[in-house]
């Protein structure tokens, strides 16, 4: 997703190519000012609050927000014995946070002595995303991971004929689909709920979180004597930037037969989302 994840230009499987006379390194770091006021909260305390956040993009990872030490509540930080090694930024020193007698172990990290070409990262502090209670830009919560300024979700209306079948039976058919072009993903097609056949969608317990679209609700599709598990999804309470998706359903071309203007839609490679990590938490609990 975005600049360095999945099929982004600095990702592991970029969809395009740089027109250079020599290949780029396989693993790239790119740091830039976030340009946004950010706040981190834990156990009722503001752990960090800064207008000088540095956003680090790294091949294969979501962007990570790093805070200047001066913009942290230093009284809450406690040294930790944990040490790890970053392949390009060198030794990683971890810290714990203590609030009201409660200790949160190994929830922050920094790179005290990066190589000379990466000195701007020296001493900046990042936080384990799912260990914190909330991250904010201004006073609005940011979900899942630090927002990527290079990530877009463009929703476009279309008059092309979209048909979805399972076991030869019609699941959905419309001439009013929405095409969703999202950075790092193949186009997704969404069908108005009114154009989905009655009785084919059965609630599935799976839920996913997209920081740009909201909480996805999944459905099993039952038709033609077959059942395709979690093969359809919707965003009934889509976030404002994707609000047009409310009331629409998308389908998995890997499990269902989907045709656009009579041409079969096939699943795209490199679309897997890794839900959990120090830099992200896309799990629904």
Residue, then its C-alpha position, 0 to 999 in steps of 0.5 A: x500500500x502506498x509508496x513502499x508496500x506491495x506494488x508501490x514504486x518502492x515496494x517488493x513487487x512494483x507494478x511499474x519500473x524506474x527508467x534508469x540505466x541501473x537497477x535500484x537497490x532491493x531495499x530502500x529507505x525514504x524519510x520525509x517530514x510528515x507535515x502533520x501534527x501527531x499525537x500518541x496516547x496510552x493509558x490516559x497519558x499523552x506519550x508524544x505530541x509533535x509537529x515535527x514527525x518524520x515519516x519513514x518509508x521502507x520497502x515491504x513495510x507500512x510507513x512509520x512515524x518517528x518523533x523527536x525526543x524533545x516532543x515525548x514525555x520523557x518522564x514516562x520512558x524507561x530503558x529496556x534491555x532489548x536490542x535488535x539490529x536493523x539491516x540499514x539503520x544499525x542497532x535498535x534500542x528499545x524502551x518501555x513506558x510506565x504510567x501510573x505504576x503500569x509498565x508497558x514493556x518494549x513498546x518504543x524503539x530508536x536508532x541511536x547511531x545510524x550510518x552517516x547517510x541516515x543521520x536524520x533518523x538518529x535518536x528519533x523514537x517510534x512506537x509499536x502501533x498495536x501497543x498504543x491506545x491511539x494515534x491522532x493527526x490533529x484531533x482525528x484518530x488514525x487507524x491501522x498504521x501511519x497514514x501514507x501520503x502516497x496512498x489514494x483511493x479513487x472511486x469512479x462510476x462506470x456504465x460498463x456491464x459487470x456480471x458475477x456468477x457462482x456455479x453458473x447462477x447469477x449472483x449480481x449484474x449491473x450497469x452501474x458499478x463503481x470502480x475502485x482504484x487503490x494504490x498498490x492494488x488491482x482495480x476492484x469493482x463494486x455492485x449496488x446492493x440492489x443489483x445483487x440477487x436476493x438470498x445469495x449473501x450470508x453473513x461471515x464473521x470475518x472483518x478487516x480494517x482498511x485505514x482508508x475505507x473503514x471496517x470491511x464486513x464479509x459475506x459467504x456467497x451461496x448460489x448454483x449449489x455452491x458456497x464461496x466463503x468470505x467471497x464478498x465484502x462491503x463497507x457499510x460505514x465507509x470512512x468519509x474519503x470512501x463514503x461512496x462505497x456505502x451500499x455497494x458490495x465487491x466480490x472476489x474474482x478468485x472464487x467467483x466468475x466475474x466478467x466486465x463487458x464480457x471479459x473475465x476478470x482474474x485475481x491479481x498477484x501480490x495483493x496479500x495484506x499482512x495485518x499485524x506488525x510493529x508498524x501496523x495493526x489491521x486486526x479486528x478484535 
